[in-house]
Amino acid sequence: MSTMTALQMPLAVALATSAVWSLYLLTTTTPKKAKKDDAERRKKTPTRDDFEEASSSPRASSTRSSPASDDPRGEEESLTPRRRDRRGHNHRDNPLVRMHSLSTSAMQHVAVLVVDCQPVYWRQEAVQKANPSLPEAVASLLGRARSMLSPPQIVHVRANYTFRFARNFKSLNPEKPLPSDITACSWAESQVGEQVVVKSSFDSFHDTNLENYLRRLGVEELVVCGLLTSCCVLFSAQSAFASGFRVKLYDAACADRSKERHQQTLDNYGSYCFQVVSSLDDCFNNE
């Protein structure tokens, strides 16, 4: 046992010496390296004195005192920092952001409701024959709305009936078509930012989120148009009225299978649950 201990002693001494030497190197070189790294970091990091020196330089002074007339926002607004995200994007001036807000609206209490302008209804011969100017009228209404309102205030309602509704409807009206999809006519297509609501009955408000959506926008008045006057347009206008909205029906942008049915609906319910308007100016006045 004493022989084994004698043989192991040189190895133990060597290991101890190596450990002491390593500890010495660690305690003597690491602080020096840390101090050196810290000094280099301070050189790269600007201090308050650096900012004050930069702001007092001739170049900085000339930039800050440049005429406000060069900035279209004016002197007071040009001195206000614009809100930017972490990537440096300016949200207020971004048109892709503005189209999803009410910032561009001249009448934030108004919304336009375009009901069922779908090929399945418009392609019926009787509808086109009785209302040849409908596409132009709807397009004109949308054009005026897009010039005065923000995109979220323009709502397109499309029909996509449940199977039970379709079954019952077809049992009563086997010859009348139903929509196979929610595609709109080319003259009534939605644009980016505008809302599309899919309804499962004649009423745009029944079992949809339309009322809640309009309430969140702060809408108080609706301009309604679309197909067909005596059916889905009437049901939607009446439901809007019952929900507490003021309703205007734009005569020229509504259509039915005959002029008589269209006019009879206006005569029966105009000034009863909606106001009939005959011009674009009347659609968007504050009276």
VEXGU-850056 format. One record per residue (C-alpha): residue in three letters; x negated, y, z; residue number from 1. Coordinates in nm, 4 decimals. Each point is the difference from the previous one (the first is absolute). Layout:
REM residues N
(node 'ala', (X, Y, Z), NUM)
...
//
This chain:
REM residues 287
(node 'met', (0.0000, 0.0000, 0.0000), 1)
(node 'ser', (-0.2928, 0.2317, 0.0793), 2)
(node 'thr', (-0.1558, -0.0874, -0.3376), 3)
(node 'met', (0.3207, 0.0997, -0.1872), 4)
(node 'thr', (0.0128, 0.3262, 0.1931), 5)
(node 'ala', (-0.3581, 0.0821, -0.0878), 6)
(node 'leu', (0.0699, -0.0588, -0.3680), 7)
(node 'gln', (0.3095, 0.2163, 0.0044), 8)
(node 'met', (-0.1631, 0.2970, 0.1727), 9)
(node 'pro', (-0.1714, 0.1530, -0.3097), 10)
(node 'leu', (0.3274, -0.0134, -0.1915), 11)
(node 'ala', (0.1914, 0.1673, 0.2826), 12)
(node 'val', (-0.2607, 0.2740, 0.0288), 13)
(node 'ala', (0.0151, 0.0620, -0.3761), 14)
(node 'leu', (0.3802, 0.0279, 0.0048), 15)
(node 'ala', (-0.0052, 0.2376, 0.2963), 16)
(node 'thr', (-0.2617, 0.2186, -0.1653), 17)
(node 'ser', (0.2031, 0.0140, -0.3211), 18)
(node 'ala', (0.3158, 0.0990, 0.1898), 19)
(node 'val', (-0.1796, 0.2797, 0.1889), 20)
(node 'trp', (-0.1503, 0.1337, -0.3217), 21)
(node 'ser', (0.3380, -0.0022, -0.1764), 22)
(node 'leu', (0.1601, 0.1849, 0.2905), 23)
(node 'tyr', (-0.2771, 0.2587, -0.0111), 24)
(node 'leu', (0.0484, 0.0616, -0.3713), 25)
(node 'leu', (0.3764, 0.0298, 0.0449), 26)
(node 'thr', (-0.0220, 0.2560, 0.2806), 27)
(node 'thr', (-0.2664, 0.2125, -0.1667), 28)
(node 'thr', (0.1025, 0.0108, -0.3688), 29)
(node 'thr', (0.3844, 0.0053, 0.0091), 30)
(node 'pro', (0.0404, 0.3365, 0.1816), 31)
(node 'lys', (-0.2455, 0.1579, -0.2407), 32)
(node 'lys', (0.1908, -0.1323, -0.3004), 33)
(node 'ala', (0.3339, 0.1071, 0.1503), 34)
(node 'lys', (-0.1342, 0.3501, 0.0629), 35)
(node 'lys', (-0.1234, 0.0182, -0.3579), 36)
(node 'asp', (0.3367, -0.1128, -0.1417), 37)
(node 'asp', (0.1862, 0.2454, 0.2229), 38)
(node 'ala', (-0.2209, 0.2868, -0.1191), 39)
(node 'glu', (0.0638, -0.0877, -0.3641), 40)
(node 'arg', (0.3761, -0.0202, 0.0657), 41)
(node 'arg', (-0.0005, 0.3478, 0.1533), 42)
(node 'lys', (-0.1689, 0.1402, -0.3080), 43)
(node 'lys', (0.2751, -0.1388, -0.2257), 44)
(node 'thr', (0.2942, 0.1113, 0.2191), 45)
(node 'pro', (0.0987, 0.3675, -0.0456), 46)
(node 'thr', (0.0288, 0.1986, 0.3184), 47)
(node 'arg', (0.2171, 0.2967, 0.0914), 48)
(node 'asp', (-0.2948, 0.2283, -0.0778), 49)
(node 'asp', (-0.0140, -0.1457, -0.3498), 50)
(node 'phe', (0.3689, 0.0816, -0.0590), 51)
(node 'glu', (-0.0377, 0.3540, 0.1344), 52)
(node 'glu', (-0.3014, 0.0550, -0.2206), 53)
(node 'ala', (0.1852, -0.1307, -0.3058), 54)
(node 'ser', (0.3081, 0.2157, 0.0674), 55)
(node 'ser', (-0.2145, 0.3132, 0.0335), 56)
(node 'ser', (-0.1894, -0.0608, -0.3238), 57)
(node 'pro', (0.0652, 0.2396, -0.2928), 58)
(node 'arg', (0.1531, -0.2772, -0.2099), 59)
(node 'ala', (0.2467, -0.1000, 0.2713), 60)
(node 'ser', (0.0969, 0.3599, 0.0674), 61)
(node 'ser', (0.0690, 0.0739, -0.3636), 62)
(node 'thr', (0.2186, -0.3106, -0.0278), 63)
(node 'arg', (0.2082, 0.0861, 0.3040), 64)
(node 'ser', (0.0542, 0.3580, -0.1085), 65)
(node 'ser', (0.0988, -0.0803, -0.3601), 66)
(node 'pro', (0.3194, 0.1753, -0.1190), 67)
(node 'ala', (0.3206, -0.1811, 0.0930), 68)
(node 'ser', (0.1394, 0.0850, -0.3434), 69)
(node 'asp', (-0.2001, -0.2925, -0.1397), 70)
(node 'asp', (0.2060, -0.2400, 0.2125), 71)
(node 'pro', (0.3644, -0.0399, -0.1167), 72)
(node 'arg', (0.1061, -0.0727, 0.3588), 73)
(node 'gly', (-0.0827, 0.3556, 0.1126), 74)
(node 'glu', (-0.2405, 0.1297, 0.2642), 75)
(node 'glu', (0.1742, -0.1244, 0.3115), 76)
(node 'glu', (0.0714, -0.3505, -0.1311), 77)
(node 'ser', (-0.3423, -0.0342, -0.1602), 78)
(node 'leu', (-0.1607, 0.0348, 0.3431), 79)
(node 'thr', (0.2155, -0.2824, 0.1386), 80)
(node 'pro', (-0.1665, -0.3420, -0.0228), 81)
(node 'arg', (0.1888, -0.2364, -0.2252), 82)
(node 'arg', (0.1055, -0.3285, 0.1472), 83)
(node 'arg', (-0.2124, -0.2803, -0.1367), 84)
(node 'asp', (-0.0214, -0.3683, 0.0720), 85)
(node 'arg', (-0.3159, -0.1963, 0.0752), 86)
(node 'arg', (-0.0815, -0.0151, -0.3707), 87)
(node 'gly', (0.0276, 0.3756, -0.0354), 88)
(node 'his', (0.3281, -0.0039, -0.1947), 89)
(node 'asn', (0.2218, 0.3076, 0.0315), 90)
(node 'his', (0.3532, -0.1317, 0.0589), 91)
(node 'arg', (0.1786, 0.3328, -0.0315), 92)
(node 'asp', (-0.1231, 0.0618, -0.3536), 93)
(node 'asn', (0.0259, -0.3605, -0.1186), 94)
(node 'pro', (0.2916, -0.0318, -0.2474), 95)
(node 'leu', (0.0179, -0.3746, 0.0624), 96)
(node 'val', (0.0757, 0.0763, 0.3635), 97)
(node 'arg', (0.2361, 0.2916, -0.0668), 98)
(node 'met', (0.2244, -0.2106, -0.2232), 99)
(node 'his', (0.0855, -0.2171, 0.2996), 100)
(node 'ser', (0.0898, 0.2940, 0.2243), 101)
(node 'leu', (0.2448, 0.2898, 0.0029), 102)
(node 'ser', (-0.2731, 0.2630, -0.0357), 103)
(node 'thr', (0.0985, 0.0930, -0.3574), 104)
(node 'ser', (0.3753, 0.0189, 0.0596), 105)
(node 'ala', (0.1892, 0.3265, -0.0368), 106)
(node 'met', (0.3176, -0.1553, 0.1516), 107)
(node 'gln', (-0.0865, -0.2570, 0.2635), 108)
(node 'his', (0.3637, -0.0567, 0.1000), 109)
(node 'val', (0.1013, -0.1311, -0.3456), 110)
(node 'ala', (-0.0417, -0.3409, -0.1643), 111)
(node 'val', (0.1057, -0.1347, -0.3401), 112)
(node 'leu', (0.1681, -0.3398, -0.0279), 113)
(node 'val', (-0.0153, -0.1699, -0.3425), 114)
(node 'val', (0.2398, -0.2957, 0.0069), 115)
(node 'asp', (-0.0191, -0.3103, -0.2211), 116)
(node 'cys', (-0.1559, 0.1520, -0.3122), 117)
(node 'gln', (-0.0775, -0.3511, -0.1221), 118)
(node 'pro', (0.0177, -0.1444, -0.3522), 119)
(node 'val', (0.2712, -0.2500, 0.0903), 120)
(node 'tyr', (0.2425, 0.2898, 0.0533), 121)
(node 'trp', (-0.1266, 0.2513, -0.2531), 122)
(node 'arg', (-0.0118, -0.2464, -0.2936), 123)
(node 'gln', (0.3718, -0.0617, 0.0183), 124)
(node 'glu', (0.1459, 0.1423, -0.3185), 125)
(node 'ala', (0.2892, 0.1726, 0.1748), 126)
(node 'val', (-0.2323, 0.1828, 0.2392), 127)
(node 'gln', (-0.2339, 0.1287, -0.2720), 128)
(node 'lys', (0.2898, 0.1010, -0.2249), 129)
(node 'ala', (0.1712, 0.2006, 0.2745), 130)
(node 'asn', (-0.3212, 0.1571, 0.1385), 131)
(node 'pro', (-0.2607, 0.0489, -0.2757), 132)
(node 'ser', (-0.1730, 0.2844, 0.1849), 133)
(node 'leu', (-0.0502, -0.1850, 0.3295), 134)
(node 'pro', (-0.3732, -0.0797, -0.0496), 135)
(node 'glu', (-0.0797, 0.3639, -0.0705), 136)
(node 'ala', (0.2034, 0.1186, 0.2993), 137)
(node 'val', (-0.1632, -0.2428, 0.2437), 138)
(node 'ala', (-0.3474, 0.0786, -0.1345), 139)
(node 'ser', (0.0691, 0.3727, 0.0384), 140)
(node 'leu', (0.1168, -0.0486, 0.3590), 141)
(node 'leu', (-0.3105, -0.2004, 0.0840), 142)
(node 'gly', (-0.2184, 0.2611, -0.1659), 143)
(node 'arg', (0.1518, 0.2797, 0.2076), 144)
(node 'ala', (-0.0183, -0.2111, 0.3170), 145)
(node 'arg', (-0.3670, -0.0770, -0.0590), 146)
(node 'ser', (-0.0761, 0.3673, -0.0414), 147)
(node 'met', (0.1738, 0.0972, 0.3254), 148)
(node 'leu', (-0.0192, -0.3015, 0.2313), 149)
(node 'ser', (-0.2689, -0.2340, 0.1238), 150)
(node 'pro', (-0.0021, -0.3556, -0.1416), 151)
(node 'pro', (0.1372, -0.1635, 0.3183), 152)
(node 'gln', (0.3172, 0.2086, -0.0397), 153)
(node 'ile', (0.0855, -0.1707, -0.3295), 154)
(node 'val', (0.1676, -0.3353, 0.0626), 155)
(node 'his', (0.0794, -0.2588, -0.2665), 156)
(node 'val', (0.2628, -0.2578, 0.0909), 157)
(node 'arg', (0.0036, -0.3258, -0.1960), 158)
(node 'ala', (0.2536, -0.2823, 0.0168), 159)
(node 'asn', (-0.1023, -0.3577, 0.0763), 160)
(node 'tyr', (0.3086, -0.1750, 0.1328), 161)
(node 'thr', (0.0053, -0.2916, 0.2413), 162)
(node 'phe', (0.1232, -0.3311, -0.1325), 163)
(node 'arg', (0.3204, 0.0204, 0.2066), 164)
(node 'phe', (0.0755, 0.3493, -0.1274), 165)
(node 'ala', (-0.0752, -0.1090, -0.3582), 166)
(node 'arg', (0.2167, -0.3112, 0.0362), 167)
(node 'asn', (0.2972, 0.1979, 0.1251), 168)
(node 'phe', (-0.0489, 0.2758, -0.2567), 169)
(node 'lys', (-0.0212, -0.2441, -0.2886), 170)
(node 'ser', (0.3141, -0.1791, 0.1141), 171)
(node 'leu', (0.1841, 0.3318, -0.0391), 172)
(node 'asn', (-0.1934, 0.1361, -0.3002), 173)
(node 'pro', (-0.1386, -0.2919, -0.2041), 174)
(node 'glu', (-0.0670, 0.2194, -0.3034), 175)
(node 'lys', (-0.2030, 0.2700, 0.1791), 176)
(node 'pro', (-0.3792, -0.0379, 0.0197), 177)
(node 'leu', (-0.2174, 0.0174, 0.3101), 178)
(node 'pro', (-0.3642, 0.1095, 0.0148), 179)
(node 'ser', (-0.2672, -0.2669, -0.0210), 180)
(node 'asp', (-0.2727, 0.2253, 0.1437), 181)
(node 'ile', (-0.0516, 0.3523, 0.1340), 182)
(node 'thr', (-0.1628, 0.1498, -0.3100), 183)
(node 'ala', (0.1134, 0.3549, -0.0739), 184)
(node 'cys', (0.0825, 0.1630, -0.3315), 185)
(node 'ser', (-0.2994, 0.1776, -0.1516), 186)
(node 'trp', (0.1576, 0.3425, 0.0562), 187)
(node 'ala', (0.0565, -0.0688, 0.3721), 188)
(node 'glu', (-0.3215, -0.1716, 0.1018), 189)
(node 'ser', (-0.1509, 0.0804, 0.3384), 190)
(node 'gln', (-0.3375, 0.1654, 0.0407), 191)
(node 'val', (-0.2710, -0.0538, 0.2586), 192)
(node 'gly', (0.1124, 0.1136, 0.3442), 193)
(node 'glu', (0.3731, -0.0214, -0.0754), 194)
(node 'gln', (0.2081, -0.2420, 0.2015), 195)
(node 'val', (0.1705, -0.3073, -0.1491), 196)
(node 'val', (0.2860, -0.1582, 0.1948), 197)
(node 'val', (0.1517, -0.3348, -0.1005), 198)
(node 'lys', (0.3660, -0.0443, 0.0891), 199)
(node 'ser', (0.2029, -0.3202, 0.0101), 200)
(node 'ser', (0.3481, 0.1524, -0.0430), 201)
(node 'phe', (0.1704, 0.3003, -0.1582), 202)
(node 'asp', (-0.0964, 0.2170, 0.2987), 203)
(node 'ser', (-0.3598, 0.1313, 0.0088), 204)
(node 'phe', (0.0211, 0.0337, 0.3794), 205)
(node 'his', (0.1427, -0.3437, 0.0776), 206)
(node 'asp', (-0.2602, -0.2358, 0.1490), 207)
(node 'thr', (-0.2916, 0.2194, -0.1123), 208)
(node 'asn', (-0.2414, 0.2301, 0.1797), 209)
(node 'leu', (0.1061, 0.3021, -0.2069), 210)
(node 'glu', (0.1686, 0.1970, 0.2782), 211)
(node 'asn', (-0.2925, -0.0450, 0.2392), 212)
(node 'tyr', (-0.2421, 0.0970, -0.2733), 213)
(node 'leu', (0.1884, 0.3235, -0.0739), 214)
(node 'arg', (0.0314, 0.0817, 0.3701), 215)
(node 'arg', (-0.3753, -0.0335, 0.0496), 216)
(node 'leu', (-0.0550, 0.2430, -0.2867), 217)
(node 'gly', (0.2366, 0.2509, 0.1588), 218)
(node 'val', (0.2391, -0.0086, -0.2969), 219)
(node 'glu', (0.3390, 0.1626, 0.0450), 220)
(node 'glu', (0.1227, 0.0256, -0.3591), 221)
(node 'leu', (0.0101, -0.2506, -0.2866), 222)
(node 'val', (0.0283, 0.0572, -0.3732), 223)
(node 'val', (0.1446, -0.3197, -0.1476), 224)
(node 'cys', (0.0057, -0.1219, -0.3597), 225)
(node 'gly', (0.0013, -0.3274, -0.1914), 226)
(node 'leu', (0.2183, -0.2909, -0.1112), 227)
(node 'leu', (0.2894, -0.0680, 0.0293), 228)
(node 'thr', (0.1938, 0.3038, 0.1233), 229)
(node 'ser', (0.3094, -0.1896, 0.1132), 230)
(node 'cys', (-0.1944, -0.2798, 0.1683), 231)
(node 'cys', (-0.3539, 0.0120, 0.1431), 232)
(node 'val', (-0.0357, 0.3782, -0.0260), 233)
(node 'leu', (0.3309, 0.0516, 0.1801), 234)
(node 'phe', (-0.0705, -0.2622, 0.2672), 235)
(node 'ser', (-0.3442, 0.1482, 0.0676), 236)
(node 'ala', (0.1251, 0.3596, 0.0093), 237)
(node 'gln', (0.2823, -0.0877, 0.2389), 238)
(node 'ser', (-0.2349, -0.1918, 0.2285), 239)
(node 'ala', (-0.2452, 0.2898, 0.0036), 240)
(node 'phe', (0.2829, 0.2346, 0.0908), 241)
(node 'ala', (0.1196, -0.2355, 0.2760), 242)
(node 'ser', (-0.3568, -0.0091, 0.1343), 243)
(node 'gly', (0.0006, 0.3767, 0.0435), 244)
(node 'phe', (-0.1831, 0.1171, -0.3132), 245)
(node 'arg', (0.1246, 0.2805, -0.2213), 246)
(node 'val', (0.0475, -0.1504, -0.3456), 247)
(node 'lys', (-0.0156, 0.1541, -0.3461), 248)
(node 'leu', (0.0908, -0.2022, -0.3075), 249)
(node 'tyr', (-0.1705, 0.1241, -0.3163), 250)
(node 'asp', (0.2715, -0.0453, -0.2636), 251)
(node 'ala', (-0.2225, -0.0112, -0.3100), 252)
(node 'ala', (-0.2286, -0.2705, 0.1459), 253)
(node 'cys', (0.2807, -0.2418, 0.0905), 254)
(node 'ala', (0.1738, -0.2365, -0.2408), 255)
(node 'asp', (0.2659, -0.2685, -0.0208), 256)
(node 'arg', (0.1482, -0.2365, -0.2551), 257)
(node 'ser', (0.2305, 0.2784, -0.1163), 258)
(node 'lys', (0.0238, 0.3760, 0.0341), 259)
(node 'glu', (0.3416, -0.0422, 0.1572), 260)
(node 'arg', (-0.1231, -0.2246, 0.2814), 261)
(node 'his', (-0.2887, 0.2354, 0.0678), 262)
(node 'gln', (0.2214, 0.3070, 0.0121), 263)
(node 'gln', (0.2665, -0.1693, 0.2077), 264)
(node 'thr', (-0.2574, -0.0837, 0.2666), 265)
(node 'leu', (-0.1136, 0.3623, 0.0128), 266)
(node 'asp', (0.3602, 0.1236, 0.0172), 267)
(node 'asn', (0.0954, -0.2434, 0.2765), 268)
(node 'tyr', (-0.3036, 0.0394, 0.2267), 269)
(node 'gly', (-0.1594, 0.3314, -0.0936), 270)
(node 'ser', (0.0246, 0.2444, 0.2914), 271)
(node 'tyr', (0.1190, -0.2972, 0.2042), 272)
(node 'cys', (-0.3239, -0.1804, 0.0819), 273)
(node 'phe', (-0.2395, 0.1712, -0.2414), 274)
(node 'gln', (-0.0443, 0.3237, -0.1903), 275)
(node 'val', (-0.0032, -0.0228, -0.3797), 276)
(node 'val', (-0.2749, 0.2146, -0.1552), 277)
(node 'ser', (-0.0464, 0.0655, -0.3699), 278)
(node 'ser', (-0.3433, 0.1659, -0.0204), 279)
(node 'leu', (-0.3518, -0.0685, 0.1202), 280)
(node 'asp', (-0.0059, 0.3350, 0.1785), 281)
(node 'asp', (0.3033, -0.1056, 0.2036), 282)
(node 'cys', (-0.1733, -0.3272, 0.0908), 283)
(node 'phe', (-0.2835, 0.1846, 0.1694), 284)
(node 'asn', (0.1449, 0.3094, 0.1603), 285)
(node 'asn', (0.0162, 0.0689, 0.3714), 286)
(node 'glu', (0.3700, 0.0777, 0.0186), 287)
//
